[in-house]
Amino acid sequence: MTLWLANTLYALAAVLLVYAVLFLVVHLPVFPLRKVDVKGELQHVNREQVKFIVAREMKGNFFTLDLNRTRAAFEKLPWVRNVNVRRRWPDRLEVAIEEHVVLARWGSSALVNTHGELFRAASNAVLPEFNGPEDAAREVTGHYEEFGRLLEPFNLVLTRMTLSDRRALQLKLNNGLVVELGREKVRERLEKFVGVYGQTVAKLPHSVAYADLRYPNGFAVRYPEIALKKAKG
């Protein structure tokens, strides 16, 4: 029994010694990270931002660097959607960055990417405007893509989409036309409208300001007040 206990203690001591040696070797300043490779199609993340994160957040050597902390630091940059960080032997760190691809503005508070995700960043681009409850960003994005395909043959472009708290949709087009879709059968209603647009609305003598598609067997249109005054005069 005494011999068994002694052997066990010797074995445990050997394991602890190996662990201690490895710990010391790993933490020695002989495995420095000498290079950081940043990959990705980057339009908004710049060299200065990368240098700042490298200088401030990357503490340790090849083995001791906290990859999760490094990844989190890059993900705090406004235009960064996703980051993948990997060690590359013997002295290199690879950082793969995926940026947000902006699709629209979400009111005045955020931007929307092509995945229907909200993010906070600054952009001077001319973008369509989405409005609605924040949990509806994906829903509005999906409608934007399918409605855009329907309107394209007439060179009509969505400039604003608004989803109310009751989930009713309203559109504004690049020709100034406001389209009321309501809550139900929104794609079907727009398809019917587009199907007759060329023979009806597009041929009217004055531009239409508003179209209400919520009628079961048709739609109603309204001229702007200036056009009405001209028609009466």
Secondary structure, DSSP 8 states (H G I E B T S, - for coil): -HHHHHHHHHHHHHHHHHHHHHHHHHHSTTS---EEEEES--SS--HHHHHHHHHHH--S-TTT--HHHHHHHHHTSTTEEEEEEEEETTTEEEEEEEE--EEEEETTTEEEETTS-EE-----S---EEES-GGGHHHHHHHHHHHHHHHGGGT--EEEEEE-TT--EEEEETTS-EEEEESSSHHHHHHHHHHHHTTTGGGSSS---EEEEEETTEEEEE--HHHHHHHH-
